[in-house]
Amino acid sequence: MVTVPVAVATDGTAVEQAWAVSCAVADPELPLVTIGDLGIVRAVDIDAQGCVHVALTPTYSGCPATAVIRQDVVDALHAAGFDQVELRTALAPAWTTDWITEAGRRKLSDNGIVPPSGVAEQRRVDLAFSVRCPRCESLDTRLVSRFGSTACQAMYRCASCLEPFDAIKPY
């Protein structure tokens, strides 16, 4: 079971605002979702000197969007009036698709990208699994390419409606 991170500081209102601002940053590769939707923001705190500390967990350690995400979070917090910001990359525990919020899964699905279904997909098995087509909901789909429009996605094609679509890789 994945636990939801908790923001803790002496000024709860400021922490909640910093948390909301950080989570509202759009993902640069999938701008239809925020980094909050994806579960990338892991912790937000404000120390006694007023510095905002944000922990981010990239979707994978080599994600090319990490630098952009970091700068976007700093820029958003500065624009919200937080002058001092420190970011930290938290690689443990590793990001999992289980951290995608229900709102994030809905946004992905509504935009034709299949989100992973959850914990069951985290277990490695040597069986091929079907991905439901976001257009006609058929399970008669085929992997076209392990590489989709971003490194986090794979390309599929539906055998029923013949439409291609991206799916978030389950890892």
C-alpha positions in Angstrom: 0.0 0.0 0.0 1.4 3.4 -0.9 1.2 6.1 1.7 0.3 9.7 0.8 3.0 12.1 1.8 2.2 14.6 4.5 3.3 18.2 4.6 4.4 19.3 8.1 5.6 22.7 9.3 4.9 25.3 11.9 2.7 27.4 9.5 0.2 24.9 8.0 -1.4 27.4 5.8 1.9 28.3 4.0 2.8 24.6 3.7 -0.6 23.8 2.2 -0.2 26.7 -0.3 3.3 25.6 -1.2 2.0 22.0 -1.6 -0.8 23.2 -3.9 1.4 25.4 -6.0 4.0 22.6 -6.4 1.4 20.0 -7.3 -0.3 22.3 -9.9 2.8 22.4 -12.1 2.0 20.8 -15.4 4.1 17.8 -16.5 6.2 19.0 -19.5 5.8 15.8 -21.4 2.2 15.3 -20.6 0.8 18.8 -20.0 -2.7 17.4 -19.6 -1.7 16.2 -16.1 0.1 17.9 -13.3 3.1 16.6 -11.4 0.7 16.3 -8.4 -1.6 14.1 -10.5 1.4 11.9 -11.3 2.5 11.6 -7.7 5.9 13.2 -8.4 5.7 15.7 -5.5 6.5 13.6 -2.4 7.0 16.1 0.4 6.7 19.9 1.1 7.9 21.6 4.2 8.9 25.1 5.3 11.7 25.6 7.8 12.0 28.2 10.5 13.8 30.6 8.1 10.9 30.4 5.6 12.6 28.3 3.0 10.3 25.9 1.2 11.7 22.4 0.8 10.2 20.2 -1.9 11.0 16.5 -2.5 10.4 15.3 -6.0 10.5 11.7 -7.3 11.0 11.5 -11.0 9.0 8.8 -12.9 12.4 7.2 -13.6 15.9 8.2 -12.7 16.9 9.1 -16.3 13.7 11.1 -17.1 14.8 13.9 -19.4 12.0 16.2 -18.1 13.4 16.2 -14.5 15.4 19.5 -14.9 12.4 21.2 -16.5 10.1 20.0 -13.7 12.5 21.2 -11.1 12.7 24.7 -12.7 9.0 24.9 -13.2 8.4 24.1 -9.5 10.9 26.8 -8.4 9.4 29.3 -10.8 5.8 28.6 -9.6 6.8 28.9 -5.9 8.6 32.2 -6.6 5.6 33.5 -8.5 3.4 32.5 -5.4 5.6 34.6 -3.2 8.0 32.0 -1.7 11.4 33.6 -2.1 13.6 30.7 -0.8 13.1 27.3 -2.4 15.2 24.2 -2.2 14.4 21.0 -4.1 15.6 17.5 -3.4 15.3 14.5 -5.6 14.0 11.5 -3.7 14.9 8.3 -5.6 13.8 6.0 -2.8 11.2 4.7 -2.8 11.2 4.6 -6.6 8.3 6.2 -8.3 5.5 3.8 -9.2 2.4 4.2 -11.4 0.4 3.4 -8.3 1.1 7.0 -7.2 -0.9 8.4 -10.1 -4.1 9.9 -8.6 -7.6 9.0 -9.6 -7.9 12.5 -11.1 -4.7 11.9 -13.1 -5.9 8.5 -14.3 -9.1 10.2 -15.5 -7.3 13.0 -17.3 -5.0 10.5 -19.1 -7.9 8.3 -20.1 -10.1 11.2 -21.2 -7.2 12.3 -23.5 -6.7 8.9 -25.1 -3.8 7.7 -23.0 -4.3 4.5 -21.1 -3.2 4.7 -17.4 -1.9 1.6 -15.7 -4.6 -0.1 -13.6 -2.6 -0.3 -10.4 -0.7 -2.6 -8.0 -1.4 -5.9 -9.9 0.7 -4.6 -12.8 3.7 -4.1 -10.5 4.3 -7.9 -10.3 6.5 -9.1 -13.1 5.1 -12.0 -15.0 6.0 -13.5 -18.4 2.5 -13.1 -19.7 1.3 -10.5 -22.2 -1.5 -8.4 -20.8 -4.2 -6.5 -22.8 -4.5 -2.8 -22.6 -8.1 -1.5 -23.0 -8.6 0.8 -26.0 -9.4 4.4 -24.7 -11.8 4.9 -27.7 -13.9 1.8 -28.0 -12.8 0.0 -24.7 -11.9 -3.2 -26.5 -9.3 -5.5 -25.0 -8.3 -6.7 -28.5 -5.2 -4.5 -28.7 -1.6 -5.1 -29.8 1.7 -3.6 -28.8 3.1 -1.7 -31.8 6.2 -0.3 -30.2 7.6 -0.3 -26.7 8.4 3.4 -27.3 5.6 5.9 -27.6 5.5 9.7 -27.8 7.5 9.9 -24.5 9.9 7.5 -22.8 7.1 6.7 -20.3 4.7 5.5 -22.9 4.3 2.5 -25.3 2.4 2.6 -28.6 -0.6 0.2 -29.1 -3.2 -0.4 -31.8 -6.8 -1.5 -31.3 -7.8 -4.4 -33.5 -11.5 -3.5 -33.1 -11.6 0.2 -34.1 -8.1 0.1 -35.7 -7.0 3.3 -33.9 -3.5 3.7 -32.5 -3.0 5.0 -28.9 -0.4 5.5 -26.2 -0.4 3.8 -22.9 1.6 4.6 -19.8 4.1 1.8 -19.2 3.4 0.0 -15.9 6.6 0.2 -13.8 
